[in-house]
Amino acid sequence: MAPKKKGKSEGLTAASPQPAKATPNWPAFTPLVPKSDLALEEVLQGQIVTIPNFWTATLCKNYVSFLSSLPLTTTPGKPKKGDAVRVNDRFQIDDPVFAERLWSQTALKSLVTEAQRKELWGGEVVGLNPNIRIYRYSKGQFFDQHYDDSNNVTLPGAPPTLARTTWTLLLYLTSPATGCIGGETVFYPYSPRKKSKDPTPEPFVVDLEAGLALLHRHGADCMLHEGREVTDGEKWVIRSDLCVKR
């Protein structure tokens, strides 16, 4: 069955005016899986890349405990015009130091730049979006079908780097093994705008795995996707984006 709705992801970007927030004292990234034990897996050509076991179960558990202490805000039940329906709790902050840590202190930078193919990432990858988003989905919460926008950002440095986002990064911290049931990320490998006589392909489902890093293309080539309803437990996600030079 074709998706019934489609909307955009959140309208807030790294450049949007944000109320001042205290920068969290993020826990250290320990313990980490050695880079030699990790690999990028292109599970849907040109669209979805995963890094299984990117974070250890212990690190995920430590971060869930810490993130639970942050002042999360529940999204409004009625979205702005053109936005997708999303019901979850979230924390958002511009934190270039944390973004750089997540990029350089883990294996992410090495894995992505070793597979540095401009046709895949959309350009020369220079880091992560400083706009960090924390999502918690409790029982009954979900993110309806939507597309993720691409945004222009400026990465700090001397001189600053002008960049744009091309791929969404989702880092899952919970899974059925931790008590979270449901919440899968589902992609629809077809466009509802184009009519075809061919059979509609099956949706592509990415199951939750604690410590899994999911990268998916966004912007003009973004696939319609959704976060299914959580039916038990809590789904915790850290969100950023790959940035390429512009």
N, C-alpha and C positions, 0 to 999 in steps of 0.2 A: 504494500500500500504506500502511495506517495505521502510525504509529510504534509500535514494539514496547515502548518504555520511556519513562517520563517521571519526572523527579526535579526537585529544586530546585537552584538555583545555590548558590554557597558560603554557608555559614551565618554567616560572619564579617561583621560590620557595623561601621560607624564607631563604634558604642558598645561593641563587644566589647573585652574586655581584650586588649591587644596588648603583646608584649615591646618595651621601649624600643629604638628604632633611630635611628641618626644620620640626620638629614635630608639627602638627596642634594643636591649642588650642581648642580641641573638646568641644562642649557645654556639660553642665551637663545633666544627664539622668532624667530630670523632665519635666512634671509629669509622673509617672510610674503607670501602672495598678498593684494593689496589687496581690501578689503571690496567695492568696486564690481565686482570680478570674480567674486564668490561669490554663491550663492543656495541657499536651502533647497529641496529637492525632495521633495515628499510622494509617495513612490513606491508606498506602499500606504496608502490613505486611513485616517487615524486610528491607524495602527499603526507605520509605518516612514517615517522622514525621513532623507535623506542630504544631505551637503554635499560635492560632488565637489571635489577639489583644495584642500581646506581647508588642508593643509600642503604645502609645496613638496617636491620630491624631495630637494633638498639638506638641508632641515631634517629630513626623515624619516631620511636616511642618517646625519646627525649624531647624532640621538637613538638610533638602533640601536647605533651605536658606543659611546655613553655608557651605555646600558642594559645592554650586555653586560658592563660592569664591576661591576654591582650584584650583591649576594649573593642570587641567585635560589634558591628552594627547590622541589624537585620534589614535586608533589602525590602523596599516597599512592595506590597502585593500587586499594585497596579503600576506597570512600567510606563516610561515616557513613550510618546507616539513613535513607532518604528522600532522600538527596542523589544527584545524577546522577554517573555515572562521568566523571571528567575526568583526563586525563593531560597535564600540561604543567609548565613551570617558571614560577615567579611571584615577584614582589616586591610587598609591600603595606605602605603606610605612611599614617598620618593626617598630612596636610600641607596645612592650610588656605591657606598662602601660595601653594603651587603651584596649588591648585585655583582660587584667585582670579586668579592669573596666566593660567591656561588659559581662564578665563571672560572676563576683562576685557581682557587684552593681545592677544588674538586677536579675530577678527570674530564669535566665537560669541555673545557677549552681545547685540550689535547685531542679528544675524540672528534669534536666538530671540525677543527682546523686540519686534522689529518685527512678528513673527508671533505676538504675544501673544494667543492665543486660549485662554481658560481651559478650554474644552471639549476642546481638543487636548492641552495640556500638563497638565491636571488641576489648575490653579490658577495663582497668580501666581508665575512663576519668579524666584527670588532668587539663584541661583548654582549651583555644582557641589558635589557631595558631597566633603568633604575626604579621604575614604577613597580613596586613589589606588592602583590595582592595575596592575601591569605583567605581561603574559603573554608567554611565549615558547613556541611550539609547534614542536618539531623533527620530523623525519621519523618517522612512526608515531604521533604524538600527536594528540589530539582532545578534544572536549568533547561528551558524549552529550546526547541530547534532555532538555531541562529548561525550567523557568520561572524567571525572575528575580523575587526578592522585592522588595517596597517596604519601606523602613526609615525610621524617625524619626531625624533628625539635628539637631544644633545648629550653626549657622554662627556663627563668632565675630564680635563687633562690640560696639558700645555703644548699646543693649543687644544681647545675642546674639539671633539669629533662630531661632525654632523652625520646623523644616521637615520635609518628608518627601520621599522620592525617588519620582519617577513615570516617568521615562524613563531607560533605560540609554544611556550614551555610550560608543561604541567608536571609537577612532582607530587606523586601520590604518597601519602604517609600512612594510610590505613587500607584495609582490605577485608575480605571475609575471614582471614586468619586472625584479625584483630576485632572481629565482631561487626564489621560493616557489611550489610547485605544490600545489594542493589547499587545504584550510583554509577553504573558503567557509562563510559563515553561512547556514543554511537555516531558513526559517520554514514552519510547517505551518498554513495558514489554515482550520483546522477544529478542533473539539474532539473528542478521542477519547471523551469522556464522553457525547456526544450522538449517538444513532444517527439516521441519515437515509437515506432512499431515494435521495436525489440522488447523482450521481456524486461521488466524492472529488476535490476540487480539487487541482491540481498544487502541489507545494511552491514557495515563493517563495525564490529563491536570490539572495543578494547576493555578487557576486564580489569578491575582494580587489583593491583599488586602493591603492597607496601614497599616503597623504595624504587618503584618504576618511574623513570623519566619518560614522558611522552612529548614528542615534538610534532606539530602538524602545521602545514602551510596555511597562512592566512592572507588577508587582503583580497585582491581581485580573483585569486585562484583558490580561495578558501572553500572547503567542502561544507555543505550544510551538516550541522552536528548538534548533539544535545547531551546533557548529563541526565541520565535516567533517575527517577525518584529513588531515594534511599528508603528502604523498607524496615531497616533495623540498624542500630548503632550509629556511628558518625563517620562521615567521609571528610578527611582533611586534605587540602591541596595547597601547595605553594605555586604561584603563577608569576611568570615573567615572559620575556620574548627575546628571540635572537634579533640582534641589530646588525645591519650591514651599512657600509659607507654610502653616503649619497652625495 
